[in-house]
Amino acid sequence: MAPSWWGRDARANGGGGTPVVVKMENPNWSISEVSASEVSAPDSPAGGGGGGGKAGRGKNARQITWVLLLKAHRAAGRLTGAASAALAVAAAARRRVAAGRTDSDAAPGENTALRTRFYGCIRVFLVLSLLLLAVEVAAHLQGWHLDVEEGLLAVDGLFAAAYAGWMRARLDYLAPPLQFLTNACVVLFLIQSVDRLVLCLGCFWIKLKGIKPVPLAAAKEDVEAGAEDFPMVLVQMPMCNEREVYQQSIGAVCSLDWPRSNFLVQVLDDSDDATTSALIKEEVEKWQREGVRIVYRHRVIRDGYKAGNLKSAMNCSYVKDYEFVVIFDADFQPQPDFLKRTVPHFKGKDDVGLVQARWSFVNKDENLLTRLQNVNLCFHFEVEQQVNGAFINFFGFNGTAGVWRIKALEDSGGWMERTTVEDMDIAVRAHLKGWKFVFLNDVECQCELPESYEAYRKQQHRWHSGPMQLFRLCFVDIIKSKIGFWKKFNLIFLFFLLRKLILPFYSFTLFCVILPMTMFVPEAELPAWVVCYIPATMSILNILPAPKSFPFIVPYLLFENTMSVTKFNAMISGLFQLGSAYEWVVTKKSGRSSEGDLVALVEKHSKQHRVGSAPNLDALTKEESNPKKDSKKKKHNRIYRKELALSFLLLTAAARSLLSAQGIHFYFLLFQGVSFLVVGLDLIGEQVE
């Protein structure tokens, strides 16, 4: 409520004018104005003339002053809130540094040689940039005009001579090759931008014309229909230590709306944790008692990771009785009508080898990291997969939520353990054999996104090193294949080179290496439209399939450039078989998607009197509250050295750009450096416990 002296001042000034009620709320003050007629008191000394007007004006002036003061207090409160947030971030960063945990800690069996060399190169660039910044600042304080060639010979002294020599070397030896590399990367950038624009136009055309795959005949609702309407389907669920998500995924698959006699579920468990294996096996036995045809397979030796697991399962003698196989990873939860909406697309189309559904994400709004991943993956499915499926009948298999014709798998050579992207491998080999693919954008399968940067980083490393391994292995096969020239061109140049090699190469080289170098070698120029306008346009195109993510367009652009260091490192290691090229780390799941689904599953089975097959929520709650188990599973935040070193490098280049009035380059370097700093200190996303 308003202070008492406010009322006394108002009454002392005649009681007229506009009363102002001030509410004190912590931390801000809110102001509400109540209008009243401005009339002079009848006993006013001014007699309603100029004296009353002066008093009113004086009073209103004081009120306006108080209003401005209160608004200034509100602004100060907001600044205080921003300062508190900054202090919280600083405290979190201090805890990261004090803990001393970095990404130098190697996983079991991991080769860190390439990672160490890469970090060493970045550190050398950082030291050089700091040294050059000190030199440029010293030269600037001397009042030398850094851009005037004629002034090179006019300076005296040892330091001046050394600086003049540096200027000549920079002009004659460093600028030309740097400018050449800059121009080459700009050309690659433009080519990739044109490819992205063509894909977006193709997606727009699909929406405009209503193009979508249509099955010749839908599966009948009558479960008593013959085998010709419900072919035999094998459902495979590869998993490895998936303790957080196995229950709801098995439950969702066993609830598929398909005659039970016509589908078999294989739970392919590669877990090396005995407790997890026992829990998964127990869950399978529960569904077996419910009459579901489901089997449990466990491999002791995990040769070939997921590819080896699937290959082993396909060698079972009963597989010959099935026509199709559908694969679901451990965190995927298909809708009951999944098979009825996908399998009919094979009928009457003997050349169709794969029907792929898109993914949807139950935790896309969990934190900033999942929101940015959602933008990327929405573009991948909505634009890349849909356009390629509609116009050339080929795209990369996503490894899950897809139905394969078993004949196509066998004709293509089956699963191979030669790369970490077995899904892309089988898709390329099937394409070379002439099989066609169908993408269903309107059929979704729920899954979850990595919520921690550590998990996302390892996933992206595998997704970008594997394609380069595969390209080395299948390049000759593509050249020798009997497919048409344009299909070979699409496979070699667009699918592999442009989208898997050139994209991470120019993203890292152009924005993380060349741009800061041009600040220290200003004779080599990087146009502003390359730094700002084209990336902004491409980001807008990328975010169109996820319009609700438009408020995150700037963080998305910055984060994509930040991830380029991980993608570039992975691409190099896969292309040259270096470091952790064959490292396979299972993406950590949080099990967050299971919370609502398990409750729904319990309700569903309670109505159907399937008490034995319902997940034990009480046991789960008790298990989650067990501090001993939680302490074993707890993961800690780390400091990521490459990202942190690049942050300091970009911020140093931003400081250097101020000496030459570089304009938009300064702001880009500043914000990109802050983005690297946030990621390097692991302040994005949440760690999974």
C-alpha positions as CSV (number, residue, x, y, z in Angstrom):
1,M,0.0,0.0,0.0
2,A,1.1,3.6,-0.5
3,P,3.2,5.3,2.2
4,S,1.2,7.6,4.5
5,W,3.2,10.7,3.6
6,W,2.0,10.3,0.0
7,G,-1.6,11.0,1.1
8,R,-0.5,14.0,3.2
9,D,1.3,15.6,0.3
10,A,-1.7,15.1,-1.9
11,R,-4.1,16.6,0.6
12,A,-1.7,19.5,1.2
13,N,-1.8,20.3,-2.4
14,G,-5.5,20.7,-2.7
15,G,-6.7,17.1,-2.9
16,G,-7.5,17.4,-6.7
17,G,-5.7,16.1,-9.8
18,T,-5.0,12.4,-10.5
19,P,-4.6,10.2,-7.4
20,V,-1.9,7.6,-7.9
21,V,-1.9,4.4,-5.9
22,V,1.5,2.8,-5.4
23,K,1.7,-0.9,-4.5
24,M,4.9,-2.1,-3.0
25,E,5.7,-5.6,-4.3
26,N,9.0,-7.3,-4.0
27,P,11.2,-7.1,-6.1
28,N,9.3,-4.7,-8.4
29,W,6.7,-2.0,-7.6
30,S,3.5,-1.9,-9.7
31,I,1.7,1.4,-10.3
32,S,-2.0,1.8,-11.0
33,E,-3.4,5.2,-11.9
34,V,-6.9,6.1,-11.0
35,S,-8.2,9.1,-13.0
36,A,-10.3,11.8,-11.5
37,S,-11.6,15.2,-12.7
38,E,-9.2,18.0,-12.3
39,V,-11.4,20.7,-10.5
40,S,-10.2,23.4,-8.2
41,A,-11.4,23.5,-4.6
42,P,-14.0,26.3,-4.1
43,D,-12.1,27.8,-1.3
44,S,-8.8,27.8,-3.2
45,P,-6.9,31.1,-2.8
46,A,-6.6,31.3,-6.5
47,G,-10.4,31.3,-6.9
48,G,-10.3,28.7,-9.6
49,G,-7.9,30.8,-11.7
50,G,-4.1,30.6,-12.3
51,G,-3.2,29.8,-8.7
52,G,-5.2,26.5,-8.7
53,G,-3.6,25.6,-12.1
54,K,-0.1,26.2,-10.7
55,A,-0.8,24.1,-7.7
56,G,-2.2,21.3,-9.9
57,R,0.8,21.6,-12.2
58,G,3.2,21.4,-9.3
59,K,1.4,18.5,-7.8
60,N,1.2,16.6,-11.1
61,A,4.9,17.3,-11.7
62,R,5.7,15.7,-8.3
63,Q,3.5,12.7,-9.2
64,I,5.2,12.2,-12.5
65,T,8.6,12.4,-10.7
66,W,7.5,9.7,-8.3
67,V,6.2,7.6,-11.2
68,L,9.5,7.9,-13.1
69,L,11.4,7.0,-9.9
70,L,9.2,3.9,-9.4
71,K,9.7,2.8,-13.0
72,A,13.4,3.3,-12.5
73,H,13.1,1.1,-9.4
74,R,11.3,-1.6,-11.5
75,A,14.1,-1.5,-14.1
76,A,16.6,-1.8,-11.4
77,G,14.7,-4.8,-10.1
78,R,14.9,-6.4,-13.5
79,L,18.6,-5.7,-13.7
80,T,19.0,-7.3,-10.2
81,G,17.2,-10.4,-11.5
82,A,19.5,-10.5,-14.5
83,A,22.5,-10.1,-12.2
84,S,21.2,-12.9,-10.0
85,A,20.9,-15.2,-13.1
86,A,24.4,-14.2,-14.1
87,L,25.7,-15.0,-10.6
88,A,23.9,-18.4,-10.7
89,V,25.6,-19.2,-14.0
90,A,28.9,-18.0,-12.6
91,A,28.4,-20.2,-9.6
92,A,27.6,-23.2,-11.8
93,A,30.7,-22.5,-13.8
94,R,32.8,-22.3,-10.7
95,R,31.5,-25.6,-9.5
96,R,32.5,-27.2,-12.9
97,V,36.0,-25.8,-12.6
98,A,36.4,-26.8,-9.0
99,A,35.2,-30.3,-9.7
100,G,38.0,-30.7,-12.3
101,R,36.1,-33.2,-14.4
102,T,36.8,-32.7,-18.1
103,D,36.1,-34.6,-21.3
104,S,39.7,-35.9,-21.2
105,D,38.5,-38.8,-19.0
106,A,38.5,-41.7,-21.4
107,A,35.7,-44.3,-21.6
108,P,36.7,-48.0,-21.3
109,G,38.5,-49.0,-24.5
110,E,38.4,-45.5,-26.0
111,N,41.3,-44.2,-28.0
112,T,41.8,-40.5,-27.2
113,A,44.8,-39.8,-29.4
114,L,42.9,-37.9,-32.1
115,R,40.9,-36.0,-29.5
116,T,44.1,-34.9,-27.8
117,R,45.8,-33.8,-31.0
118,F,42.7,-31.9,-32.1
119,Y,42.5,-30.1,-28.7
120,G,46.2,-29.4,-28.9
121,C,45.8,-27.6,-32.3
122,I,43.0,-25.5,-31.0
123,R,45.1,-24.6,-28.0
124,V,48.0,-23.5,-30.2
125,F,45.6,-21.2,-32.2
126,L,44.3,-19.8,-28.9
127,V,47.8,-18.9,-27.7
128,L,48.7,-17.3,-31.0
129,S,45.5,-15.3,-31.0
130,L,46.2,-14.0,-27.5
131,L,49.7,-13.1,-28.5
132,L,48.6,-11.3,-31.7
133,L,45.8,-9.5,-29.8
134,A,48.5,-8.1,-27.4
135,V,50.6,-7.0,-30.3
136,E,47.7,-5.3,-32.1
137,V,46.6,-3.5,-28.9
138,A,50.1,-2.2,-28.4
139,A,50.3,-1.1,-32.0
140,H,46.9,0.6,-31.7
141,L,48.0,2.5,-28.5
142,Q,50.9,3.8,-30.5
143,G,48.4,5.4,-32.9
144,W,49.6,3.5,-36.0
145,H,47.0,3.1,-38.8
146,L,46.8,-0.6,-39.2
147,D,45.2,-0.4,-42.7
148,V,47.6,2.1,-44.3
149,E,50.5,0.4,-46.2
150,E,52.4,3.7,-46.6
151,G,52.9,3.9,-42.9
152,L,54.9,0.7,-42.6
153,L,58.2,2.4,-43.4
154,A,57.6,5.5,-41.4
155,V,57.8,3.8,-38.0
156,D,61.0,3.7,-35.9
157,G,62.3,1.4,-33.2
158,L,62.7,-2.4,-32.8
159,F,59.1,-3.1,-32.0
160,A,58.0,-0.9,-34.8
161,A,60.3,-2.7,-37.3
162,A,59.1,-6.1,-36.0
163,Y,55.5,-5.0,-36.4
164,A,56.2,-3.7,-39.9
165,G,57.7,-7.1,-40.8
166,W,54.6,-8.8,-39.5
167,M,52.4,-6.5,-41.6
168,R,54.5,-7.4,-44.8
169,A,54.3,-11.1,-44.0
170,R,50.6,-10.9,-43.4
171,L,50.0,-9.1,-46.6
172,D,52.3,-11.1,-48.9
173,Y,52.2,-14.7,-47.4
174,L,49.2,-15.1,-45.1
175,A,46.4,-13.2,-46.7
176,P,46.4,-14.9,-50.2
177,P,46.1,-18.5,-49.0
178,L,43.6,-17.5,-46.3
179,Q,41.5,-15.6,-48.9
180,F,41.6,-18.6,-51.2
181,L,40.4,-20.9,-48.4
182,T,37.8,-18.4,-47.5
183,N,36.5,-18.2,-51.1
184,A,36.4,-22.0,-51.3
185,C,34.4,-22.4,-48.1
186,V,32.0,-19.7,-49.3
187,V,31.4,-21.6,-52.5
188,L,30.7,-24.8,-50.6
189,F,28.5,-22.9,-48.2
190,L,26.5,-21.5,-51.2
191,I,26.2,-25.0,-52.8
192,Q,24.9,-26.4,-49.5
193,S,22.5,-23.5,-49.1
194,V,21.1,-24.1,-52.6
195,D,20.6,-27.8,-51.8
196,R,18.8,-26.8,-48.6
197,L,16.6,-24.3,-50.5
198,V,15.7,-27.0,-53.2
199,L,14.7,-29.4,-50.4
200,C,12.4,-26.7,-48.9
201,L,10.9,-26.0,-52.3
202,G,10.3,-29.7,-52.7
203,C,8.6,-29.9,-49.3
204,F,6.4,-26.9,-50.2
205,W,5.4,-28.6,-53.5
206,I,4.4,-31.7,-51.6
207,K,2.2,-29.7,-49.3
208,L,0.7,-27.7,-52.1
209,K,-0.2,-30.7,-54.2
210,G,-1.1,-33.0,-51.3
211,I,1.4,-35.6,-52.4
212,K,1.6,-38.6,-50.0
213,P,2.1,-42.3,-50.3
214,V,-1.2,-44.2,-50.7
215,P,-1.5,-48.0,-50.1
216,L,-3.3,-50.0,-52.7
217,A,-5.4,-51.6,-49.9
218,A,-5.6,-50.9,-46.2
219,A,-5.5,-53.6,-43.7
220,K,-9.0,-54.8,-42.7
221,E,-10.3,-54.1,-39.3
222,D,-11.7,-57.7,-39.0
223,V,-9.1,-59.7,-37.0
224,E,-10.6,-62.8,-38.5
225,A,-9.4,-61.8,-42.0
226,G,-7.1,-64.2,-43.9
227,A,-3.3,-64.2,-44.0
228,E,-3.3,-62.2,-47.2
229,D,-4.6,-59.2,-45.3
230,F,-2.4,-59.7,-42.2
231,P,1.0,-61.0,-43.4
232,M,3.5,-62.5,-41.0
233,V,5.4,-59.7,-39.2
234,L,8.5,-60.1,-37.0
235,V,9.0,-57.3,-34.5
236,Q,12.6,-56.8,-33.2
237,M,13.5,-54.8,-30.2
238,P,17.3,-54.4,-29.8
239,M,18.3,-53.0,-26.4
240,C,21.4,-52.7,-24.2
241,N,21.1,-51.8,-20.5
242,E,17.9,-50.0,-21.2
243,R,16.6,-50.2,-17.6
244,E,14.8,-46.9,-17.7
245,V,12.6,-47.6,-20.8
246,Y,12.2,-51.3,-21.4
247,Q,8.8,-51.7,-19.7
248,Q,6.8,-49.2,-21.7
249,S,8.5,-50.1,-24.9
250,I,7.8,-53.8,-24.6
251,G,4.2,-53.0,-23.4
252,A,3.6,-50.7,-26.5
253,V,4.9,-53.3,-28.9
254,C,2.9,-56.1,-27.3
255,S,-0.2,-53.9,-27.6
256,L,0.0,-53.6,-31.4
257,D,-3.3,-54.1,-33.2
258,W,-2.4,-57.1,-35.2
259,P,-3.5,-60.7,-35.0
260,R,-1.4,-62.3,-32.4
261,S,-0.9,-65.4,-34.5
262,N,0.6,-63.3,-37.3
263,F,3.4,-61.4,-35.4
264,L,6.2,-62.4,-33.1
265,V,8.2,-60.1,-30.9
266,Q,11.9,-60.6,-30.4
267,V,13.5,-58.8,-27.4
268,L,17.2,-58.8,-28.3
269,D,19.0,-58.0,-25.1
270,D,22.7,-57.1,-25.2
271,S,22.8,-55.9,-21.6
272,D,26.0,-56.6,-19.7
273,D,24.2,-55.8,-16.4
274,A,22.8,-59.0,-14.9
275,T,20.1,-57.2,-12.9
276,T,18.8,-55.3,-16.0
277,S,18.8,-58.6,-18.0
278,A,16.8,-60.3,-15.3
279,L,14.2,-57.5,-15.2
280,I,13.8,-57.5,-19.0
281,K,13.4,-61.3,-19.1
282,E,10.8,-61.1,-16.3
283,E,8.8,-58.5,-18.3
284,V,8.9,-60.8,-21.4
285,E,7.6,-63.7,-19.3
286,K,4.7,-61.6,-18.0
287,W,3.6,-60.9,-21.6
288,Q,4.1,-64.5,-22.5
289,R,1.6,-65.4,-19.8
290,E,-0.8,-63.0,-21.4
291,G,-0.7,-64.9,-24.7
292,V,1.6,-62.6,-26.6
293,R,4.0,-64.4,-28.9
294,I,7.2,-62.9,-27.6
295,V,10.7,-64.4,-27.1
296,Y,13.8,-63.2,-25.1
297,R,17.3,-63.5,-26.6
298,H,20.4,-62.5,-24.8
299,R,23.9,-62.4,-26.2
300,V,26.8,-62.8,-23.9
301,I,29.4,-61.5,-26.5
302,R,28.3,-58.2,-28.1
303,D,30.1,-58.6,-31.4
304,G,29.1,-55.9,-33.9
305,Y,26.9,-54.0,-31.4
306,K,23.4,-53.4,-32.8
307,A,24.2,-54.8,-36.3
308,G,25.6,-58.0,-34.7
309,N,22.5,-58.2,-32.5
310,L,20.1,-57.9,-35.5
311,K,22.2,-60.3,-37.6
312,S,22.1,-62.9,-34.9
313,A,18.3,-62.6,-34.6
314,M,17.8,-62.9,-38.3
315,N,19.7,-66.3,-38.3
316,C,16.9,-67.9,-36.3
317,S,15.3,-70.8,-38.1
318,Y,11.7,-69.5,-37.7
319,V,12.5,-66.2,-39.5
320,K,11.8,-67.9,-42.8
321,D,8.1,-68.0,-41.9
322,Y,7.8,-64.2,-41.8
323,E,7.5,-61.7,-44.7
324,F,8.3,-58.4,-42.9
325,V,10.4,-57.3,-40.0
326,V,9.9,-54.1,-38.0
327,I,12.5,-52.6,-35.7
328,F,11.9,-50.5,-32.6
329,D,14.7,-49.2,-30.4
330,A,14.3,-49.5,-26.7
331,D,12.8,-46.0,-26.1
332,F,10.3,-46.2,-29.0
333,Q,6.6,-46.5,-28.3
334,P,4.5,-47.3,-31.5
335,Q,0.8,-46.6,-31.6
336,P,-1.4,-49.6,-31.7
337,D,-2.3,-49.1,-35.4
338,F,1.4,-48.8,-36.5
339,L,1.4,-52.0,-38.5
340,K,-2.0,-51.3,-40.0
341,R,-0.7,-48.0,-41.3
342,T,2.6,-49.2,-42.6
343,V,2.5,-52.8,-43.8
344,P,-0.3,-52.1,-46.5
345,H,2.2,-49.9,-48.4
346,F,4.0,-53.1,-49.5
347,K,0.9,-54.8,-51.0
348,G,1.0,-54.8,-54.8
349,K,4.4,-53.1,-54.8
350,D,7.0,-55.8,-55.0
351,D,9.9,-53.4,-55.5
352,V,9.2,-51.6,-52.1
353,G,11.8,-52.7,-49.6
354,L,11.3,-50.2,-46.7
355,V,8.5,-48.2,-45.2
356,Q,9.8,-45.6,-42.7
357,A,7.7,-43.7,-40.1
358,R,8.8,-40.4,-38.6
359,W,9.7,-39.8,-35.0
360,S,7.9,-37.6,-32.5
361,F,9.4,-36.7,-29.1
362,V,7.8,-36.9,-25.7
363,N,10.4,-34.6,-24.1
364,K,11.0,-32.0,-26.8
365,D,10.1,-29.1,-24.4
366,E,12.2,-30.5,-21.5
367,N,15.1,-28.0,-21.8
368,L,16.9,-25.8,-24.3
369,L,18.9,-28.7,-25.6
370,T,15.9,-30.8,-26.5
371,R,14.2,-27.8,-28.1
372,L,17.1,-27.3,-30.4
373,Q,17.3,-31.0,-31.3
374,N,13.6,-31.0,-32.1
375,V,14.3,-28.2,-34.7
376,N,17.0,-30.3,-36.4
377,L,15.0,-33.5,-36.5
378,C,11.8,-32.0,-37.6
379,F,13.6,-30.6,-40.6
380,H,15.2,-34.0,-41.2
381,F,11.9,-35.9,-41.3
382,E,9.6,-33.2,-42.6
383,V,11.9,-32.0,-45.4
384,E,14.8,-34.3,-46.1
385,Q,13.2,-37.7,-45.7
386,Q,9.8,-36.7,-47.1
387,V,11.3,-35.0,-50.2
388,N,13.8,-37.8,-51.0
389,G,11.1,-40.4,-50.4
390,A,8.6,-38.7,-52.7
391,F,10.9,-37.8,-55.6
392,I,13.7,-40.4,-55.7
393,N,12.4,-43.2,-53.5
394,F,15.6,-43.3,-51.4
395,F,16.6,-42.0,-48.0
396,G,18.7,-43.2,-45.1
397,F,17.0,-45.7,-42.9
398,N,16.7,-44.2,-39.4
399,G,17.5,-47.5,-37.7
400,T,14.1,-47.8,-36.0
401,A,10.4,-47.3,-36.5
402,G,10.7,-48.8,-40.0
403,V,9.3,-51.9,-41.7
404,W,11.6,-54.0,-43.9
405,R,10.7,-56.6,-46.5
406,I,12.8,-59.5,-45.3
407,K,13.5,-60.4,-49.0
408,A,15.1,-56.9,-49.5
409,L,17.3,-57.4,-46.4
410,E,18.5,-60.8,-47.7
411,D,19.0,-59.5,-51.2
412,S,21.2,-56.7,-49.9
413,G,23.5,-58.9,-48.0
414,G,21.9,-58.6,-44.5
415,W,23.2,-56.7,-41.5
416,M,26.9,-56.0,-41.5
417,E,29.1,-54.9,-38.5
418,R,31.5,-52.9,-40.6
419,T,30.4,-49.4,-39.5
420,T,28.6,-47.8,-36.6
421,V,25.7,-46.8,-38.9
422,E,24.3,-50.2,-39.8
423,D,21.0,-48.6,-40.7
424,M,22.5,-46.3,-43.4
425,D,24.7,-49.2,-44.6
426,I,21.7,-51.5,-45.3
427,A,19.8,-48.7,-46.9
428,V,22.6,-47.9,-49.4
429,R,23.1,-51.5,-50.3
430,A,19.4,-52.0,-50.8
431,H,19.2,-48.9,-53.0
432,L,22.0,-50.2,-55.1
433,K,20.0,-53.4,-55.6
434,G,17.1,-51.4,-56.9
435,W,14.7,-51.5,-53.9
436,K,12.5,-48.5,-53.3
437,F,11.7,-46.8,-50.0
438,V,8.5,-45.1,-48.8
439,F,8.4,-42.4,-46.1
440,L,5.2,-41.8,-44.1
441,N,5.2,-38.4,-42.6
442,D,1.8,-38.8,-41.1
443,V,2.7,-42.0,-39.1
444,E,4.6,-41.1,-35.9
445,C,6.4,-43.2,-33.4
446,Q,7.2,-41.6,-30.0
447,C,10.7,-41.6,-28.5
448,E,12.8,-39.4,-26.3
449,L,15.7,-37.0,-27.0
450,P,19.0,-36.9,-25.1
451,E,18.6,-34.4,-22.3
452,S,22.3,-34.0,-21.5
453,Y,25.0,-32.6,-23.6
454,E,27.3,-35.5,-22.9
455,A,24.7,-38.0,-24.3
456,Y,23.9,-35.8,-27.3
457,R,27.6,-35.3,-28.1
458,K,28.3,-39.0,-28.2
459,Q,25.2,-39.6,-30.3
460,Q,26.3,-37.0,-32.8
461,H,29.8,-38.4,-32.9
462,R,28.5,-41.8,-34.0
463,W,26.0,-40.3,-36.5
464,H,28.8,-38.3,-38.2
465,S,31.7,-40.7,-38.1
466,G,29.7,-43.7,-39.3
467,P,28.7,-42.2,-42.7
468,M,32.4,-41.4,-43.6
469,Q,33.3,-45.0,-42.7
470,L,30.5,-46.2,-45.0
471,F,31.5,-43.9,-47.8
472,R,35.0,-45.3,-47.9
473,L,33.7,-48.8,-48.0
474,C,30.9,-48.5,-50.6
475,F,32.3,-45.8,-53.0
476,V,33.6,-48.5,-55.4
477,D,30.3,-50.4,-55.2
478,I,28.4,-47.3,-56.0
479,I,30.5,-46.7,-59.1
480,K,30.1,-50.3,-60.3
481,S,26.4,-50.6,-59.6
482,K,23.8,-50.7,-62.3
483,I,21.7,-47.8,-61.1
484,G,21.3,-44.7,-63.2
485,F,23.9,-41.9,-63.4
486,W,21.7,-39.4,-61.6
487,K,21.1,-41.8,-58.8
488,K,24.8,-42.3,-58.5
489,F,25.3,-38.5,-58.5
490,N,22.7,-38.1,-55.8
491,L,24.2,-40.9,-53.6
492,I,27.9,-39.7,-54.0
493,F,27.6,-36.0,-54.1
494,L,24.4,-35.0,-52.3
495,F,23.9,-37.8,-49.8
496,F,27.5,-38.4,-48.8
497,L,29.8,-35.5,-49.8
498,L,27.5,-32.5,-49.5
499,R,25.4,-33.4,-46.5
500,K,27.8,-35.7,-44.5
501,L,31.3,-34.3,-45.3
502,I,31.1,-30.7,-46.7
503,L,28.5,-29.5,-44.2
504,P,30.5,-30.2,-41.0
505,F,33.7,-29.2,-42.8
506,Y,32.7,-25.7,-43.9
507,S,30.6,-25.1,-40.7
508,F,33.7,-25.6,-38.5
509,T,36.3,-24.2,-40.9
510,L,34.4,-21.1,-42.0
511,F,32.9,-19.9,-38.7
512,C,35.3,-21.3,-36.1
513,V,38.7,-21.0,-37.9
514,I,38.6,-18.6,-40.9
515,L,36.4,-16.0,-39.3
516,P,38.6,-15.4,-36.3
517,M,41.7,-15.6,-38.5
518,T,40.4,-12.8,-40.7
519,M,40.3,-10.6,-37.6
520,F,44.0,-11.0,-37.2
521,V,44.7,-11.0,-41.0
522,P,42.2,-8.3,-42.1
523,E,43.7,-8.3,-45.6
524,A,41.6,-11.5,-46.1
525,E,38.0,-10.5,-46.0
526,L,34.9,-12.5,-45.2
527,P,31.8,-10.7,-46.4
528,A,29.0,-9.7,-44.0
529,W,26.4,-11.6,-46.0
530,V,28.3,-14.8,-45.4
531,V,28.5,-14.2,-41.7
532,C,24.9,-12.9,-41.1
533,Y,22.4,-13.0,-43.9
534,I,22.8,-16.4,-45.5
535,P,23.1,-18.3,-42.1
536,A,20.0,-16.4,-40.9
537,T,18.1,-17.4,-44.0
538,M,19.1,-21.0,-43.7
539,S,18.1,-21.0,-40.1
540,I,14.7,-19.7,-40.9
541,L,14.3,-22.5,-43.5
542,N,15.4,-25.1,-41.0
543,I,13.0,-23.9,-38.4
544,L,9.9,-23.8,-40.7
545,P,8.9,-27.4,-40.0
546,A,8.8,-26.5,-36.2
547,P,7.1,-23.1,-36.2
548,K,6.7,-23.1,-32.4
549,S,10.5,-23.0,-32.2
550,F,10.8,-19.6,-33.9
551,P,11.7,-17.8,-30.6
552,F,14.8,-20.1,-30.4
553,I,16.1,-19.2,-33.9
554,V,19.2,-17.3,-32.7
555,P,20.2,-20.0,-30.1
556,Y,19.6,-22.6,-32.8
557,L,22.0,-20.9,-35.2
558,L,24.7,-20.4,-32.6
559,F,24.3,-24.0,-31.2
560,E,24.6,-25.5,-34.7
561,N,27.9,-23.7,-35.2
562,T,29.0,-24.9,-31.7
563,M,28.2,-28.5,-32.5
564,S,30.3,-28.2,-35.7
565,V,33.5,-28.9,-33.7
566,T,32.1,-32.3,-32.6
567,K,30.8,-33.1,-36.1
568,F,34.0,-32.1,-37.8
569,N,36.1,-34.2,-35.4
570,A,33.8,-37.2,-35.9
571,M,33.8,-36.7,-39.7
572,I,37.7,-36.7,-39.8
573,S,38.0,-39.7,-37.5
574,G,35.5,-41.7,-39.6
575,L,37.0,-40.7,-43.0
576,F,40.6,-41.6,-42.0
577,Q,39.8,-44.4,-39.5
578,L,41.3,-42.5,-36.6
579,G,40.6,-42.3,-32.8
580,S,37.2,-43.4,-31.8
581,A,35.8,-44.0,-35.3
582,Y,34.3,-47.4,-34.3
583,E,33.3,-46.3,-30.8
584,W,29.7,-47.1,-30.0
585,V,28.2,-45.6,-26.9
586,V,24.5,-46.3,-26.2
587,T,22.6,-43.0,-25.9
588,K,21.6,-42.6,-22.3
589,K,17.8,-42.6,-21.7
590,S,16.2,-40.7,-18.9
591,G,13.0,-42.8,-18.9
592,R,11.0,-39.6,-18.7
593,S,8.7,-40.8,-21.4
594,S,7.6,-43.7,-19.3
595,E,6.0,-41.7,-16.5
596,G,2.7,-41.0,-18.1
597,D,2.7,-44.0,-20.4
598,L,3.2,-46.4,-17.5
599,V,0.1,-45.0,-15.8
600,A,-1.9,-45.2,-18.9
601,L,-0.7,-48.8,-19.5
602,V,-1.7,-49.8,-15.9
603,E,-5.2,-48.3,-16.4
604,K,-5.6,-50.1,-19.7
605,H,-4.6,-53.5,-18.4
606,S,-6.6,-53.0,-15.2
607,K,-9.7,-52.6,-17.4
608,Q,-8.8,-55.7,-19.3
609,H,-8.0,-57.6,-16.1
610,R,-4.4,-58.1,-17.1
611,V,-2.9,-57.6,-13.7
612,G,0.1,-59.9,-14.3
613,S,1.4,-57.9,-17.3
614,A,1.1,-54.4,-15.8
615,P,4.4,-52.8,-14.8
616,N,4.9,-52.5,-11.1
617,L,4.8,-48.8,-10.4
618,D,5.3,-49.2,-6.7
619,A,8.5,-51.2,-7.3
620,L,9.7,-48.6,-9.7
621,T,9.0,-45.8,-7.2
622,K,10.9,-47.7,-4.5
623,E,13.7,-48.4,-6.9
624,E,14.0,-44.7,-7.9
625,S,14.1,-43.6,-4.2
626,N,16.9,-46.0,-3.4
627,P,19.9,-43.7,-2.6
628,K,22.4,-46.5,-3.1
629,K,21.3,-47.2,-6.6
630,D,21.0,-43.5,-7.5
631,S,24.5,-42.9,-6.3
632,K,25.9,-45.5,-8.6
633,K,24.0,-44.1,-11.6
634,K,24.7,-40.4,-10.9
635,K,26.5,-38.6,-13.7
636,H,28.5,-35.4,-13.2
637,N,28.8,-32.4,-15.4
638,R,32.1,-31.9,-17.2
639,I,34.2,-29.2,-18.8
640,Y,34.6,-29.7,-22.5
641,R,38.0,-28.5,-23.4
642,K,37.7,-28.0,-27.1
643,E,34.5,-26.0,-26.8
644,L,36.0,-23.9,-24.0
645,A,39.2,-23.2,-25.9
646,L,37.3,-22.2,-29.0
647,S,35.2,-19.9,-26.8
648,F,38.3,-18.0,-25.7
649,L,39.6,-18.0,-29.3
650,L,36.4,-16.4,-30.6
651,L,36.1,-13.9,-27.8
652,T,39.7,-12.9,-28.4
653,A,38.9,-12.4,-32.1
654,A,35.9,-10.4,-31.1
655,A,38.1,-8.1,-29.1
656,R,40.5,-7.8,-32.0
657,S,37.6,-6.9,-34.3
658,L,36.9,-3.8,-32.2
659,L,40.3,-2.3,-33.3
660,S,39.3,-2.4,-37.0
661,A,35.5,-1.6,-36.7
662,Q,34.4,-4.9,-38.2
663,G,30.7,-4.3,-37.6
664,I,28.6,-7.5,-37.7
665,H,31.7,-9.7,-37.3
666,F,32.1,-8.5,-33.8
667,Y,28.6,-9.3,-32.7
668,F,28.8,-12.7,-34.4
669,L,32.1,-13.6,-32.7
670,L,30.9,-12.3,-29.4
671,F,27.6,-14.3,-29.3
672,Q,29.3,-17.4,-30.9
673,G,32.0,-17.2,-28.2
674,V,29.4,-17.0,-25.5
675,S,27.6,-20.0,-27.0
676,F,30.8,-22.0,-27.0
677,L,31.4,-20.9,-23.4
678,V,28.0,-22.1,-22.3
679,V,28.4,-25.5,-23.9
680,G,32.0,-25.8,-22.8
681,L,31.0,-25.4,-19.2
682,D,28.1,-27.9,-19.7
683,L,25.4,-25.3,-18.9
684,I,23.1,-26.5,-21.6
685,G,20.6,-29.3,-21.0
686,E,20.5,-31.6,-17.9
687,Q,22.5,-34.5,-16.8
688,V,20.6,-37.8,-16.7
689,E,20.4,-39.5,-13.4
